[in-house]
Amino acid sequence: MDVLEAIRNRRTIRMFRPEQVSEDLIRTMIEAAIWAPNAWNEQPWEFIVIRKSETVKKIRELFQAFVKVSHLKLPKDHPHRILREQRLHDSVYKDYYAGCAAFLAVFVNPEKTEHPLEDASAAIENMMLAAWNLGLGTAWLETLPEKEVKKLLGVPERLKFIACIPIGYPARIPPPPPRKPLEAFIHFEKYGRR
């Protein structure tokens, strides 16, 4: 699969078949991550591979608890709050990440970079595209309480939590979401010049 095909076809996967993912495949994903561009080539990433079923379960529980209260921080008429409340009402979130074989927790050392979010985001995107190419599904799960994740995983205070990436074989692949045409985003030389 070429890179453009992987970019167009990759989907966010939130439900997985209950099959193990080999350590070799996880290492391939992390290798793709460490080749991401990063400020001054400081390579500030730290990755924790989480495979023990009790820890995977705890990450899912942290997500479930966090999502129940996170929408309350948004204004009552905010579309994301309305959507989250509907999903909570319909119990949509309860099956998220079911069957997940592993999580990859991504941290950045802010002492090594002035751009922790950018550096980590590039690494995570590489990782997710590599996973898709390997037949694996992933999602970007940042809605977790940093303090509790660090405590659970024994992570030093100096590291910044970015996301937990669930990994597994997709139980189902959702259809592609609609995309606006390129013309909706492109400006030439100055804003507004189409």
N, C-alpha and C positions, 0 to 999 in steps of 0.2 A: 504494500500500500504506500503510495507516495504521500508526502506531508500535506499537500492541499486536500487530498481525499480524506485523510485522517481528520483534518480540521473541519471539513464540511460534515463528515459522518459521525464524529464523536458525539455521544449523548451523555447526559447526566443520568447515572444509574443509582437508584435508591433501594432496589430490591434485588437480591442475589440468590443464585442457586447455592445450596449448602455443600460446596466442594472446596477443598483446600487449594490454595495457590502456592506453587513451589517457591522456595527461597530464591532459586535462580531467576524466576520472573520478577520477583520483588527487587532483586539486585539490579536487574536490567532497567527497571523503572527508575531506581535511584541513580543509576549511572547516567540516564538521560537527564535527570534533574541537575546533576552537578555540572553538566555541560551548558547550562543556561547562562546567558549574559548576566553579569553582576558588576556592581561598581568597584573599580580598581582591582578586579579579579581577586577580591578578598575571600570569596567562597564562604560566606558567613553562616551557612546552613548547618542544621543538626536534624537528623531524621531518627525517629524511634519507630521501629517495627513492632506492632502490637498484634500478636497471634493467639495468645492464651484466651480461651473462650470466656473466662470470667472477666478479663480486662476488656475484651471487645464488648461484652454485655454491659459493663460499667460505663463505657463511652456512650453506648446507646442510651443508657439511663440518664446520663448527664445531658445529652441532647434533648431527651423527652422532657426533663425537668426545666431546662432552659427555655425551650420553645413555649412552654405553658405560660411563662411570665414575660418573655421578651417583647411580645406585641403590646403589652401594657405601657411601654415607654413611648409608643407612637401616638400622635393625636388621634382622637376617636374617628375622624373622617379620613384618615390616611389610608390609601388603597391597600398597602401592605398589611396594615392592622386588620382591615376588613377581611382580606384573603386569609390571613393566619387564623382569625377567629372562626371563619368558615371551615377551614381545614381541621382545627381543633374540634369543632362541633361534629364534623363528619368522621373524626378519628383517623384522618388521612395519615397523620404523622406516626401513628403507633406502629406501622409496619416498615417505616423508613429504616434502611440498613439491615433489615432482617436477612439472615443467611450470609452476612458479610464475613469473609474469610479472615480479613486482617484490616487494620487501620495503619496508616503511615502518619504519625504526628510530625508536623513540620514546625521547627523553631528556628529563630535567627538570633545570632549574637549581635546586639546593637553596638557593642564596642568595636566591632569589625566593619560596620557599615553605617553610613548616614542615610541609607535607603533600604531599611529592612523589609518593608512591604513590597517594594518593587523587585528586590532581589529574590525574595521568596516566591512572589507571584510568577516570575519567569521560570523558576525551578519547578513549581507545581504544574504550570501549563505543559512544560516538557514531559513531566512525569505522567500526566493524564493522557497526553497524545501517545506516548510510548505504550502505556497500558492498553489503550484502544487498539493499537497496532498488534498487541500480543493477544487480543481476544478478551481482554479484561475490561470491566466497567469500573468507573470511579465517580465520585462526586466531590464537591468542594464544601466541606463542613467546618465553618468557622464559628457557628453559633454554639459555642461551648464556653463555660466559665473558666477563664485562664487559670485562676488560682487553684481550682479543683483539679484541672487537667495536670498542672505541674505537680501537685501533691500526689496524685494517683501514679504518675510516671517517675517521680523522684527527680524532677528537673530543677536545676539551680535557678535562683531568682533572677539572675542577670539575663537569662534567655527570654526572648519574646515569643509567645505562642502565636502562630499564624493560622494553622488549620489542621484538621485531621482528615485524611483522605481515605474513605472506605474503599476496599479493593475486593473484587470477587468476579465470578462469572455471572453475567447479567441473567436475571430471571425473565426479564422482558426488556426489549429496547423500544423506547417511546418514539413516536414519529418526530420528524424534524419540526422544530418550532418555526413559525413564519419569520421571515426576515424582510426588512424594508429594502427597497432597491438602493444600489450604490449612490444614485443621484441624491438621495435624501441626506447623505452624510458628506459628500465631497464638495469642497470649495476650491477655487483656483486663484492663487495669489492673494486674495483677500476674502474675508467672510462675505458670503452672499453672492459671490461670483460662481455661477453654475456653469 
